[in-house]
Amino acid sequence: MSLSLNNRIAFGTGGAVYAVKEAAYIMFVLLFYTQVLGLSGSITGIALFISILWDGVSDPIVGTWSDRFRSRWGRRHPFMILGAFPLGLGFIALFSPPEFIVASSSLLGGWLLICSLWIRTMLTLFAIPHLALVAEMTQNYHERSRLLGMRTGIMFLMALLLPAFSLYFLFTDTGGEDGRFIVENYTVYGWISAGLVWGLSIITIGGTWKYIGNTQVAIQKMPTSKGLRGMWQDFLTTFQSVNFRNLLYYDIAASASYGIAVALNIIIWTYYWGIDAEETGLILGLSVVMAVPLALLTLKPISHRLPKHRIVSLAVICMLIDISWMYPLRLLDILPPNGHPVIFWSLTMQNMLFMYFFILRITSAYSITADLTDEHEVRSGKRQEGGFNAVFAFTSKLGNATGPLFGGFALDMIGLKEGMAPGEVDQAVLDGLLWAIGIGVVPLMLVALYYTTRFSMTEQQLLDIQNELALRRARSRD
């Protein structure tokens, strides 16, 4: 089937379901549990990291299970339906811990862990099969990037507009009190997240329903090894590709650097740059409405001029420069003091460029993963879209888990405690925030940049692979 704009939007809306989780964990969970509820940053980081490790079990199980699943509704949609409703319930629980739970650090840490495990498991049921649809909806080298570009663009819009609107309208100052430190606001936020998950899931599942036939493949192309051990063996076959292994090494480093940057971002904006909740909402909103359309408009011409792996390299270089440039200017007293409009607009442009290049990076990397499923079929004769996306999604999550883990320990080490108000923090603590983001982000980005030189997938490579598959199908019919 050819893909229309409506087809791409319907598929891309599934990225917004994933983004609801990203918005919660990147922007609010660390702040809510440490600075509002008073949970230790180390305990918070450990709980969040353990929940990520669980993805190492759930992602491959769901991915390989969906590869071998047979039903009248295809291999992917039953899993997406199963995960959607419980996922929304998880957000309600995450932001509404009972009072007796909040009163105990051990119980509160356990509540955070259980809610996070629940949310990640249900999201895996939805997101891994959803990503696997890419290689099944189209075989075109550029169309796969456009499809994933739509998903990534919508994902970013939701991931940043949701907290932007929430910070501007929900977490505003109330009676002189900063709304980001009012517990009741987070309860409302949890219900908003749940409602969005349910509505967006319906749009994606319904909008991609006609592609169920594409997900149904001949049984001889499905992994058929018996039992859990067989599923694990099928999963491990995805690592036979050198291209894929190097792509994973790159993504672990890139995702870890990104996770640390975004985990500390809201803290640094609040304490180092003196940005209040409304300004934070405006920065997020303005930057995302500029970055996403720009990325969607430029993705096609860029992808026709550069192969996907070169786009990834360029994006990493630009992100590294973008995230670093403001801090030396502040240390050299070139930037004006906090509160000046230059600070606000500089942070807005910095965030916009960071998002723009991130969209190019993640879209091209996931598109390469879709192409590598065809390469895998040439090598093994099996279609394992779910397995490949499970591996790649897990490495991204594992890297992102570094953010709250590193951020939690960093906040404890530099001495940023519960109840500290912006403008009243010692300079040593502010300097510690700079060291934290510098040590955590820059070396990992350099590692990621190195591995971008170790994998490749050009349009001609994919055409050669698909021609070989076509010849094999013709021989099998003969």
C-alpha positions as CSV (number, residue, x, y, z in Angstrom):
1,M,0.0,0.0,0.0
2,S,1.2,3.6,-0.7
3,L,1.3,5.8,2.3
4,S,-0.7,9.0,2.4
5,L,-0.3,11.9,4.8
6,N,-3.2,10.5,6.9
7,N,-1.5,7.1,7.1
8,R,1.7,8.7,8.4
9,I,-0.1,10.8,10.9
10,A,-2.1,7.8,12.2
11,F,1.1,5.8,12.6
12,G,3.0,8.8,14.0
13,T,0.3,9.4,16.7
14,G,1.6,6.3,18.4
15,G,4.8,8.2,19.1
16,A,2.7,10.5,21.3
17,V,1.7,7.6,23.5
18,Y,5.4,7.0,24.2
19,A,5.9,10.7,24.6
20,V,3.5,10.9,27.5
21,K,5.8,8.6,29.4
22,E,8.9,10.6,28.3
23,A,7.3,13.9,29.4
24,A,6.5,12.5,32.9
25,Y,9.9,10.9,33.5
26,I,12.1,13.5,31.9
27,M,10.4,16.6,33.2
28,F,8.5,15.8,36.4
29,V,9.3,12.5,38.2
30,L,12.7,13.4,39.5
31,L,11.5,16.8,40.6
32,F,8.3,15.5,42.1
33,Y,9.8,12.6,44.1
34,T,12.9,14.4,45.3
35,Q,12.1,18.1,45.8
36,V,8.3,17.7,46.5
37,L,7.9,14.4,48.3
38,G,11.4,14.4,49.8
39,L,12.6,11.1,48.5
40,S,16.4,10.7,48.4
41,G,17.8,11.4,45.0
42,S,19.9,8.2,45.2
43,I,16.8,6.1,46.0
44,T,14.9,7.8,43.2
45,G,17.6,7.2,40.7
46,I,18.0,3.5,41.7
47,A,14.3,2.8,41.5
48,L,14.1,4.4,38.0
49,F,17.2,2.5,36.9
50,I,15.9,-0.9,38.1
51,S,12.7,-0.2,36.1
52,I,14.8,0.3,33.0
53,L,16.6,-2.9,33.6
54,W,13.3,-4.7,33.6
55,D,12.9,-3.5,30.0
56,G,15.8,-5.8,29.2
57,V,13.5,-8.7,30.0
58,S,10.1,-7.3,28.8
59,D,11.3,-5.8,25.5
60,P,12.8,-8.9,23.9
61,I,9.9,-11.1,25.2
62,V,7.3,-8.8,23.6
63,G,9.3,-8.2,20.4
64,T,10.0,-11.9,19.7
65,W,6.5,-12.9,20.9
66,S,4.9,-10.5,18.4
67,D,7.2,-11.8,15.6
68,R,5.8,-15.3,16.1
69,F,2.2,-14.4,17.0
70,R,-0.6,-15.5,14.7
71,S,-4.2,-14.1,14.8
72,R,-6.9,-12.8,12.6
73,W,-5.8,-9.3,13.8
74,G,-2.2,-9.8,12.7
75,R,1.0,-9.9,14.7
76,R,1.1,-6.4,16.2
77,H,-2.3,-4.9,17.0
78,P,-3.4,-7.4,19.7
79,F,-0.4,-6.3,21.8
80,M,-1.1,-2.6,21.3
81,I,-4.7,-3.1,22.4
82,L,-3.6,-5.1,25.5
83,G,-1.2,-2.4,26.7
84,A,-3.1,0.8,26.2
85,F,-5.7,0.9,29.0
86,P,-3.5,-0.4,31.9
87,L,-0.8,2.1,30.8
88,G,-3.1,5.1,31.6
89,L,-3.9,3.7,35.0
90,G,-0.2,3.6,35.8
91,F,0.2,7.3,35.3
92,I,-2.7,8.0,37.8
93,A,-0.9,5.9,40.4
94,L,2.5,7.3,39.7
95,F,1.5,10.9,40.6
96,S,-1.0,10.0,43.4
97,P,0.8,8.0,46.0
98,P,-1.3,7.6,49.2
99,E,-0.3,9.6,52.3
100,F,0.9,6.6,54.3
101,I,3.2,5.7,51.4
102,V,4.6,9.3,51.2
103,A,5.3,9.1,55.0
104,S,7.8,6.3,54.6
105,S,10.9,6.6,52.4
106,S,11.1,2.9,51.8
107,L,7.4,2.6,50.9
108,L,7.7,5.7,48.6
109,G,10.7,4.2,46.9
110,G,8.8,0.9,46.4
111,W,5.8,2.7,45.1
112,L,7.9,4.6,42.5
113,L,9.5,1.3,41.5
114,I,6.2,-0.6,41.1
115,C,4.5,2.2,39.2
116,S,7.5,2.5,36.9
117,L,7.7,-1.3,36.3
118,W,3.9,-1.3,35.5
119,I,4.1,1.7,33.1
120,R,7.2,0.4,31.3
121,T,5.7,-3.1,30.8
122,M,2.4,-1.8,29.4
123,L,4.2,0.7,27.2
124,T,6.4,-2.1,25.9
125,L,3.3,-4.0,24.9
126,F,2.2,-1.0,22.9
127,A,5.4,0.6,21.6
128,I,7.5,-2.4,20.4
129,P,4.8,-3.8,18.0
130,H,4.0,-0.3,16.9
131,L,7.6,0.3,15.9
132,A,7.7,-3.1,14.1
133,L,4.9,-1.8,11.8
134,V,7.4,0.5,10.0
135,A,9.2,-2.3,8.1
136,E,5.8,-3.9,7.3
137,M,4.0,-0.7,6.1
138,T,6.6,0.2,3.5
139,Q,9.8,-1.1,1.9
140,N,10.9,2.2,0.5
141,Y,14.3,3.6,1.8
142,H,13.1,7.2,2.1
143,E,9.4,6.4,3.0
144,R,10.5,4.6,6.1
145,S,12.4,7.7,7.2
146,R,9.3,9.9,6.5
147,L,7.1,7.5,8.5
148,L,9.5,7.5,11.4
149,G,10.0,11.3,11.0
150,M,6.3,11.7,11.5
151,R,6.4,9.5,14.6
152,T,9.4,11.3,16.1
153,G,8.0,14.8,15.3
154,I,4.6,14.0,16.9
155,M,6.4,12.4,19.8
156,F,8.5,15.5,20.4
157,L,5.4,17.7,20.1
158,M,3.7,15.8,22.8
159,A,6.8,15.2,25.0
160,L,7.4,19.0,25.2
161,L,4.0,20.6,24.6
162,L,2.4,18.5,27.4
163,P,4.8,19.7,30.1
164,A,4.9,23.2,28.5
165,F,1.2,23.6,28.8
166,S,1.2,22.0,32.2
167,L,3.9,24.3,33.5
168,Y,2.2,27.4,32.0
169,F,-1.4,26.5,33.1
170,L,-1.3,23.9,35.8
171,F,2.0,24.5,37.7
172,T,1.7,28.3,37.9
173,D,2.3,30.2,41.1
174,T,-0.6,30.0,43.6
175,G,-0.7,32.6,46.4
176,G,3.0,33.2,45.9
177,E,3.9,29.5,46.1
178,D,5.7,27.9,43.1
179,G,3.2,25.5,41.5
180,R,5.9,23.0,40.8
181,F,6.1,22.3,44.5
182,I,2.4,21.7,45.1
183,V,1.5,18.0,45.5
184,E,-2.1,18.3,44.2
185,N,-1.0,19.7,40.9
186,Y,0.8,16.4,40.2
187,T,-2.4,14.4,40.8
188,V,-4.2,16.4,38.1
189,Y,-1.2,15.9,35.8
190,G,-1.4,12.1,36.3
191,W,-5.1,12.1,35.1
192,I,-4.3,14.3,32.1
193,S,-1.5,11.8,31.1
194,A,-3.9,8.9,31.4
195,G,-6.6,10.5,29.3
196,L,-4.1,11.3,26.6
197,V,-2.8,7.8,26.5
198,W,-6.2,6.3,26.0
199,G,-7.3,8.8,23.3
200,L,-4.0,8.6,21.3
201,S,-3.9,4.8,21.4
202,I,-7.4,4.6,19.9
203,I,-6.3,6.9,17.0
204,T,-3.2,4.9,16.3
205,I,-4.7,1.5,16.5
206,G,-7.7,2.5,14.4
207,G,-5.6,4.4,11.9
208,T,-3.2,1.5,11.2
209,W,-5.9,-1.2,11.3
210,K,-5.9,-1.7,7.5
211,Y,-2.2,-2.7,7.6
212,I,-3.0,-5.9,9.6
213,G,-2.6,-7.9,6.4
214,N,1.0,-6.6,6.0
215,T,1.9,-8.0,9.4
216,Q,0.8,-11.5,8.5
217,V,3.7,-13.4,6.9
218,A,4.2,-17.0,5.8
219,I,4.9,-19.3,8.7
220,Q,8.2,-20.4,7.3
221,K,9.4,-16.7,7.7
222,M,8.3,-16.6,11.3
223,P,10.7,-17.5,14.2
224,T,9.4,-20.9,15.4
225,S,11.9,-22.1,18.1
226,K,10.1,-23.7,21.0
227,G,9.7,-22.2,24.5
228,L,11.3,-19.3,26.3
229,R,14.7,-20.6,25.5
230,G,13.8,-20.7,21.8
231,M,12.5,-17.1,22.0
232,W,15.8,-16.0,23.6
233,Q,17.8,-17.8,20.9
234,D,15.7,-16.1,18.2
235,F,16.3,-12.8,19.9
236,L,20.0,-13.3,20.0
237,T,20.2,-13.9,16.2
238,T,19.6,-10.1,15.7
239,F,23.2,-9.5,17.0
240,Q,24.7,-11.4,14.1
241,S,24.7,-8.2,12.0
242,V,27.9,-6.2,12.5
243,N,26.0,-3.1,11.3
244,F,23.4,-3.6,14.0
245,R,25.9,-4.2,16.8
246,N,27.7,-0.9,16.0
247,L,24.4,0.9,15.7
248,L,23.6,-0.4,19.2
249,Y,27.0,0.7,20.7
250,Y,26.4,4.2,19.2
251,D,22.8,4.4,20.6
252,I,23.7,3.4,24.1
253,A,26.3,6.2,24.3
254,A,24.0,8.7,22.5
255,S,21.0,7.9,24.6
256,A,23.0,8.0,27.9
257,S,24.3,11.5,27.0
258,Y,20.8,12.6,26.1
259,G,19.3,11.1,29.2
260,I,21.7,12.9,31.5
261,A,21.1,16.2,29.6
262,V,17.4,16.1,29.9
263,A,17.3,14.8,33.4
264,L,19.4,17.7,34.6
265,N,17.9,20.3,32.3
266,I,14.8,21.3,34.3
267,I,17.0,21.5,37.4
268,I,19.7,23.7,35.7
269,W,17.1,25.9,34.1
270,T,15.4,26.4,37.5
271,Y,18.5,26.9,39.7
272,Y,21.4,28.0,37.4
273,W,19.5,30.1,34.9
274,G,16.7,31.3,37.2
275,I,13.9,30.3,34.9
276,D,10.4,30.1,36.5
277,A,7.6,27.6,35.7
278,E,5.9,29.9,33.1
279,E,9.1,30.7,31.3
280,T,10.1,27.0,31.3
281,G,6.7,26.3,29.7
282,L,7.2,29.0,27.1
283,I,10.7,27.8,26.2
284,L,9.5,24.2,25.7
285,G,6.5,25.3,23.7
286,L,8.2,27.8,21.5
287,S,11.2,25.5,20.8
288,V,9.1,22.5,19.9
289,V,6.8,24.3,17.6
290,M,9.8,25.6,15.7
291,A,11.9,22.4,15.8
292,V,9.3,19.8,14.7
293,P,8.0,21.5,11.5
294,L,11.6,22.4,10.6
295,A,12.7,18.8,11.0
296,L,9.7,17.4,9.0
297,L,10.3,19.9,6.2
298,T,14.0,19.3,5.9
299,L,14.2,15.6,6.5
300,K,13.3,14.7,2.9
301,P,15.8,16.9,1.1
302,I,18.5,16.1,3.6
303,S,17.9,12.3,3.3
304,H,18.1,12.6,-0.5
305,R,21.5,14.2,-0.2
306,L,23.1,12.3,2.7
307,P,22.8,8.6,3.6
308,K,21.1,7.9,6.9
309,H,24.3,7.1,8.8
310,R,25.9,10.4,7.8
311,I,22.8,12.2,9.0
312,V,23.3,10.5,12.4
313,S,27.0,11.7,12.6
314,L,26.1,15.3,11.6
315,A,23.3,15.4,14.2
316,V,25.6,14.2,17.0
317,I,28.2,16.8,16.2
318,C,25.7,19.6,16.2
319,M,24.0,18.5,19.4
320,L,27.4,18.4,21.2
321,I,28.1,22.0,20.1
322,D,24.6,23.2,20.9
323,I,24.4,21.9,24.4
324,S,27.8,23.4,25.4
325,W,28.0,26.9,24.0
326,M,26.1,28.9,26.7
327,Y,28.1,27.8,29.7
328,P,31.6,29.2,28.7
329,L,29.9,32.5,27.9
330,R,28.4,32.6,31.3
331,L,31.7,31.7,33.0
332,L,33.4,34.5,31.0
333,D,30.7,37.0,32.0
334,I,29.7,37.6,28.4
335,L,26.0,36.7,29.0
336,P,23.9,39.2,30.9
337,P,22.5,38.3,34.4
338,N,19.6,36.0,35.0
339,G,16.3,37.5,34.2
340,H,17.5,39.3,31.1
341,P,15.5,38.5,27.9
342,V,18.8,37.3,26.2
343,I,18.9,34.4,28.6
344,F,15.3,33.4,27.8
345,W,15.8,33.6,24.1
346,S,19.2,31.9,24.1
347,L,17.8,28.9,26.0
348,T,14.8,28.8,23.6
349,M,17.1,28.7,20.5
350,Q,19.4,26.2,22.2
351,N,16.6,23.9,23.0
352,M,15.0,24.3,19.6
353,L,18.3,23.3,17.8
354,F,18.9,20.4,20.3
355,M,15.4,19.0,19.5
356,Y,15.8,19.5,15.7
357,F,19.1,17.6,15.5
358,F,17.7,14.9,17.9
359,I,14.8,14.3,15.6
360,L,17.1,13.9,12.7
361,R,19.3,11.5,14.7
362,I,16.6,9.3,16.1
363,T,14.6,9.1,12.9
364,S,17.6,8.0,10.8
365,A,18.7,5.5,13.4
366,Y,15.3,3.8,13.7
367,S,15.0,3.9,9.9
368,I,18.3,2.1,9.6
369,T,17.0,-0.5,12.0
370,A,14.0,-1.1,9.8
371,D,16.3,-1.5,6.8
372,L,18.4,-4.0,8.7
373,T,15.4,-6.3,9.2
374,D,15.5,-6.8,5.4
375,E,19.2,-7.6,5.6
376,H,18.4,-10.1,8.3
377,E,15.9,-11.9,6.1
378,V,18.5,-12.3,3.4
379,R,20.9,-13.8,6.0
380,S,18.5,-16.0,8.0
381,G,15.2,-16.3,6.0
382,K,13.2,-14.9,9.0
383,R,11.2,-11.7,9.5
384,Q,12.0,-10.4,13.0
385,E,10.9,-6.7,13.0
386,G,9.8,-7.0,16.6
387,G,13.0,-8.5,17.8
388,F,15.2,-5.8,16.1
389,N,13.1,-3.0,17.4
390,A,13.0,-4.5,20.9
391,V,16.8,-4.6,21.0
392,F,17.1,-1.0,19.7
393,A,14.4,0.3,21.9
394,F,16.0,-1.3,25.0
395,T,19.4,0.1,24.3
396,S,17.8,3.6,24.0
397,K,16.0,3.0,27.3
398,L,19.1,1.7,29.0
399,G,21.0,4.8,27.9
400,N,18.1,7.1,29.0
401,A,18.1,5.3,32.4
402,T,21.6,6.7,33.0
403,G,19.9,10.2,33.2
404,P,17.9,9.8,36.4
405,L,20.5,7.5,37.9
406,F,23.3,9.9,37.3
407,G,21.1,12.9,38.1
408,G,19.9,11.5,41.4
409,F,23.4,10.8,42.6
410,A,24.7,14.1,41.3
411,L,22.1,16.1,43.1
412,D,23.0,14.4,46.4
413,M,26.7,14.9,45.8
414,I,26.5,18.6,45.0
415,G,24.2,19.2,47.9
416,L,21.0,20.3,46.3
417,K,18.4,19.5,48.9
418,E,14.6,19.5,49.2
419,G,13.1,22.9,49.7
420,M,16.0,25.0,48.3
421,A,14.5,27.9,46.4
422,P,16.0,29.3,43.2
423,G,18.2,32.3,43.9
424,E,19.1,31.0,47.4
425,V,21.5,28.2,46.3
426,D,25.3,28.5,47.0
427,Q,27.6,29.1,44.1
428,A,29.4,25.9,44.8
429,V,26.1,24.0,44.2
430,L,25.6,25.8,40.9
431,D,29.2,25.1,39.8
432,G,28.5,21.4,40.7
433,L,25.5,21.4,38.3
434,L,27.9,22.5,35.5
435,W,30.4,19.8,36.3
436,A,27.7,17.2,36.5
437,I,26.3,18.0,33.0
438,G,29.8,18.4,31.5
439,I,31.2,15.1,32.9
440,G,28.0,13.2,32.2
441,V,27.3,14.4,28.6
442,V,30.4,15.3,26.6
443,P,32.5,12.1,26.9
444,L,29.4,10.0,26.0
445,M,28.7,12.1,22.9
446,L,32.2,11.6,21.7
447,V,31.9,7.9,22.1
448,A,28.6,8.0,20.1
449,L,30.3,10.0,17.4
450,Y,33.0,7.4,17.0
451,Y,30.5,4.6,16.5
452,T,28.6,6.5,13.8
453,T,31.6,5.8,11.6
454,R,31.2,2.1,12.1
455,F,27.8,1.4,10.5
456,S,26.2,2.3,7.2
457,M,23.0,1.8,5.1
458,T,22.7,3.6,1.8
459,E,19.8,3.5,-0.6
460,Q,21.7,1.3,-3.0
461,Q,22.6,-1.2,-0.2
462,L,18.9,-1.5,0.6
463,L,17.9,-1.9,-3.1
464,D,20.5,-4.7,-3.5
465,I,19.1,-6.4,-0.4
466,Q,15.5,-6.1,-1.5
467,N,16.4,-7.3,-5.1
468,E,17.9,-10.4,-3.6
469,L,14.7,-11.0,-1.5
470,A,12.6,-10.6,-4.7
471,L,14.8,-13.1,-6.6
472,R,14.4,-15.7,-3.7
473,R,10.6,-15.2,-3.7
474,A,10.5,-15.8,-7.5
475,R,12.6,-19.0,-7.2
476,S,10.4,-20.3,-4.4
477,R,7.3,-19.8,-6.6
478,D,9.0,-21.6,-9.4
